[in-house]
């Protein structure tokens, strides 16, 4: 499953670097590798909550997520990069296990999102994959000044 592969890519891109290096902003004014891991974990939590709502309620309202000023994101940044990665990967495995168990009907359970008229579990996962892929590309860009990228 692509979500598992992407979690492995996140781990690969931060491997071999210590806390100070992971927290360094290699592109001025842009998130560090540590901040990107925290963001991916936080967004994953938000998206998991949406999926849970769609699986347990009929057409629940789905609000927009704004990362700026999110106190839970700020709280995550108090953790070490290692703790962030571990939490992200643990919850990713739980999410992918849940997704593996869904029926066809579950994948099409809908929610009411203000920006997307055809919003369901499948759309949420598709959106999550592409959002995360964008940030993995950013991680590659942030990682490249720090030395050879691991295989």
C-alpha positions in Angstrom: 0.0 0.0 0.0 1.3 3.4 -1.0 0.7 4.9 2.5 3.1 2.3 4.0 5.7 3.0 1.3 5.5 6.7 1.9 6.0 6.2 5.7 9.1 4.3 4.9 10.3 7.1 2.6 9.8 9.6 5.5 11.9 7.4 7.7 14.6 7.0 5.1 14.9 10.7 4.5 15.5 11.4 8.2 17.7 8.4 9.0 21.3 9.0 10.1 20.8 12.5 11.2 20.8 13.8 14.8 18.2 15.9 16.5 20.0 19.2 15.9 20.4 18.6 12.2 16.8 17.4 11.8 15.6 20.6 13.6 17.7 22.9 11.3 15.9 24.8 8.7 18.0 24.2 5.6 15.7 26.5 3.5 15.2 29.8 5.3 11.6 30.4 6.4 10.6 26.8 5.5 10.0 23.9 7.8 12.8 21.7 8.9 12.8 17.9 8.5 11.6 17.6 12.1 8.8 20.1 11.5 7.7 18.2 8.3 7.5 14.9 10.2 5.4 16.6 12.9 3.1 18.1 10.2 2.7 14.7 8.5 1.8 13.1 11.8 -0.6 15.8 12.8 -2.3 15.8 9.4 -2.6 12.0 9.6 -4.4 12.4 12.9 -6.8 14.9 11.4 -7.5 12.7 8.4 -7.9 9.6 10.7 -10.5 11.6 12.6 -12.4 12.3 9.4 -12.3 8.7 8.3 -13.6 7.6 11.7 -16.4 10.1 11.4 -17.4 8.9 7.9 -17.3 5.3 9.0 -19.4 5.8 12.1 -21.9 8.6 11.0 -24.0 9.3 7.9 -22.5 12.2 5.9 -20.8 13.9 8.8 -19.6 17.5 8.4 -15.9 17.6 7.6 -14.2 20.9 8.4 -11.1 22.5 6.8 -7.7 22.0 8.5 -5.5 25.0 8.9 -2.0 24.0 10.2 -1.1 27.6 11.1 -1.7 28.1 14.8 -2.7 24.4 15.4 -1.9 23.9 19.1 -1.6 20.2 18.7 1.1 20.7 16.0 3.0 23.0 18.3 2.7 20.4 21.1 4.2 17.8 18.8 7.3 20.0 18.2 8.2 19.6 21.9 9.0 15.9 21.1 12.2 14.7 19.7 12.4 13.9 16.0 12.8 10.2 16.9 9.6 10.3 19.0 7.8 12.1 16.2 8.9 9.5 13.6 8.0 6.6 15.9 4.5 8.0 16.6 3.9 8.8 13.0 4.9 5.2 11.9 3.0 3.5 14.7 -0.2 5.4 13.8 0.4 4.8 10.1 0.5 1.1 10.6 -2.8 1.3 12.6 -4.3 3.3 9.8 -3.2 1.0 7.0 -4.4 -2.0 9.0 -7.8 -0.3 9.3 -7.9 0.5 5.6 -7.0 -3.1 4.7 -10.1 -4.2 6.6 -12.6 -1.9 4.8 -15.3 -3.2 2.6 -16.0 -1.6 -0.8 -19.0 0.1 0.8 -16.9 1.5 3.6 -14.5 3.2 1.0 -17.5 5.1 -0.4 -18.9 6.3 2.9 -19.3 10.1 2.5 -18.7 13.2 4.4 -19.8 16.8 3.7 -16.7 18.9 3.0 -17.1 22.6 2.1 -14.6 22.4 -0.7 -15.1 18.9 -2.2 -18.6 17.9 -3.3 -17.7 14.2 -3.8 -15.9 13.6 -0.5 -15.7 10.0 0.9 -13.1 7.7 2.5 -11.5 7.0 -0.8 -11.2 10.6 -1.7 -9.7 11.4 1.8 -7.0 8.7 1.3 -6.3 9.8 -2.2 -5.9 13.4 -1.0 -3.7 12.3 1.9 -1.4 10.4 -0.4 -0.9 13.4 -2.7 -0.5 15.9 0.1 2.1 13.7 1.8 3.9 13.1 -1.5 4.3 16.8 -1.8 5.9 17.0 1.6 8.1 14.0 1.0 9.5 16.0 -2.0 10.1 18.9 0.3 11.9 16.6 2.7 14.2 15.5 -0.2 15.0 19.1 -0.9 15.6 19.8 2.8 17.7 16.7 3.2 20.0 17.1 0.2 22.2 19.9 1.7 22.9 17.7 4.7 24.9 15.0 2.9 24.4 11.9 0.9 20.8 10.6 0.9 20.5 7.0 2.2 19.4 4.2 0.0 
